[in-house]
């Protein structure tokens, strides 16, 4: 199953598994069934016990009791941490594309575009199938994605886990501050990428970095050298925050 790797602003790696189209469609069908049961219950109550009330009061009650059905998705995702009944059963939830929890505005944007995505044209299903993160239009507009719950963990990271995040950390290579985001990404993928670590590739990259930055490595190992460069770069980046 495809996964999405995210690097947060604190340089924490999070791997999330986007929910597939089947998970999302079945989850939505469960939600529609829940909404149907609620609306049916409201109608039953009205005709069983509330028939005969003044028309103005009946209309007010109808509107008040049916509003939860209209705002079902928005309300449940907002108050239940990105989950509706269907998402909970299918073990999925809504998160922001950077791994954080969406805000009320994000959930509202998703709800607004749900009408276009599923209830009018069903174009959202096409986008879910075709996009890398399985996002519908509402997700792309809100900057969110639906992920499998078992692959989503709130990470608590202490500063002690990262030497370069300590206040007393002393960078080894001041030149690391000159690295671009693209160059840092290449180094990171070389060290921590999904494939097996390649010593020859690391040696070639280490030599190229030394030439570009005009520095000489102090470590005997290319892996340690590149990792130190990353730590130094992150230290300088965090100083700017």
N, C-alpha and C positions, 0 to 999 in steps of 0.2 A: 504494500500500500504506500502511496506517495506521502512524503513528509515535507514539511516546510521548516527550514532553519531560520531562526530569528536571532539577531544580536541586539540586545537592548542598549539603551543609552549608557548603562553601566557596564557594558561589555560582557553581559551574561548570555550564554548560549541557551536557547530554548528550542526544542524540536517539537513541533506540533503536527498532528495528522489531520488534514482537512476531512470533514465528513463527506462521504460520497453522495451521489445523487439519490441512491436508493434510501440511505439513512434519512435524507432530508425530505424526500417525498412521503415516505411512510410516516415520519414524524409529523408532517403537515396533515396527513390524513387522520392521524390520531387526534390532533388538535381540532380539526374540523368536526370530528365525531363528538368531542367534548363540548364544542360550541353548540352543536345540534342538540345535545342532551339538555344543555342549559336553556336554550330558546324554547325547546319543547316543554320543559318544566315551567317556564314563565307563562306560556300559552295555557297550559293545563291549570295553573293556579288562577289565571284570569277568568277562564270560563267556568271554573268550578266554584270559586268563592268571591270573586270580585265583580262578577257581572251585575249590572244594575247601579253601579256608582255613577255619579255625574260625569258627563263626557269629558269635561276639562280635566277632572281628576284622573280619569282613565288614561287620557293621552299623556299626562305628566308621568304617571306610573309606568306606562309602556316605554316612554323614552328613557326614564331613569333605570329601569330594569334591563333594557336592551343595550345600553351603553357599554357595560362590561363585555358583552359579546363582540361589539364593534372594536373595542380597544384591547381585546384579549391578548394578542401577541405582544403589544407594547407594554401592557401592565405586568404580565408574567415575566417577560424578559428583564424588565426594570427591577422588579422586587424579588426575583428569584435567581439573581446572578447569571443572567443570560440563558435561562432555561424556561421552556414552556412544558406542559405535561408531555407532549410528544417528544420533545428533545430529551426530557428526563428519562423516558422509557427507552429511547434509542441511544442514550448515553452520549449525547452531544450537547454543546453549549456555544453561545456566541462570545467571541473575544475580539479585541482589537487586533489588527494585523501585526502589531508590535508585541503581542502577547499579553497586554494589560487588559483590565476590565473596561468595557465601554461605558460611556456616560449616558445620561438620560437623553441628550440630544442625538447620540448615535443610534440608540434604540428607536427613537421617534423617526429618524430618517429611514431606517429599515422598514418600519411599519408603514410609512407613507408610500414607499415604493413597492410594498408587498402587493398592492392592488394591481400594479402593472406587471410585476414579475410572475405572479401565479394566478390571480383571479380574473384577469382580462385576456392577456395574450399568451400566458405561460412561457414568455420569452426568458424568464429567469432560469428555467430548467436548461435551456440551451447554453446560457452563460455558465451555469454550474458545471456542465459537462466540458465546456471548451476552455475555461480559465484554469490557470495553474493552481490556484488556491481554492478552486470550486466555489467562486463567489458569484452571487446573483447581482443584479444592478443595485439593489438596496445595500448590499455589502460593500460594493465598490464606492458608492456615494458616501457611505458612513465610515469607510476605512475599517470594516470588520470582516470576520470570517467565522464560519461554523466549524468547530473542531471536535474530534472524539474526546470525550471527557477523561478517559483513562490515560490519554497522552498529554493532558493539561495539568500542570502542577504549579502552584504558587511557590516560587523559589524564594527562600530566605537566605541571603548571602551576607556573611559578616565580612568586615574589611580584612580580617586575619587570613581569609582564604586567598587574598590577592596581595602579594608583596608590594606591587606597584601602587596600591591604593592606600598604603600607610603614609602618614604624614612624614615619617622619618626615612622614607625610601629615598635612596640616592641613585639617580639614573647612571647607568654605565656609559651610554652613548648619547650625548646631547644632540648629536646629528639626527637621532630618531625623530625629533620634532619636525624635520623637513619631509618626512614621508607623507605621501598622499593617501587618501582613503583607498584608492584603487591598489596602490602598492601594499598597503597593510592587509588588504583582503587577499592578495596573492600569497603573502607570507602565511596568513592564517590558514588558508586552504591547503598550503603545502604541509603545514604541521598537523592540522586537525581535520583535514578533509575526510570524506567518507571512504576514500580508497586507502590502500596500504601506504605507509610512509616510505618514500623513495629517497634513499641516501644520495644517489647521484643527482636527482633533481634538487634536493636541498643544498648540495655542495655548489651546484651551478648557480642557484639563486643567491646563496651566501656570497659567492664571488662577485656576482653582478651588483648586489647591494653595496658591498664594500667599494666597488668602483664608482657607483653613482654618488654615494655619500662621502667618498674619499676618507674612509676609516679603515682601520685594521682590527680584526676581531681579536678579543682577548681570551675567548674560550677555545678549548681544543676541539670541541664538537660543534658541527654546523647547526644541529638542532638547538643546542643551548644558546648559540649565538643569535639565531633567528628569534627564539623565544624571548631572549633578553631585549632584543630590539622591540618586540611587541609590547613587553612590559613598560619599557621606557616611553614608547609612543603613547600608550594609554595613560601613563603618569602625567605626561605633558598635556594630554587632552583633558584629563580631569582637572588640571590646574586652571583651565580656561572656563570651567563650568561655574 
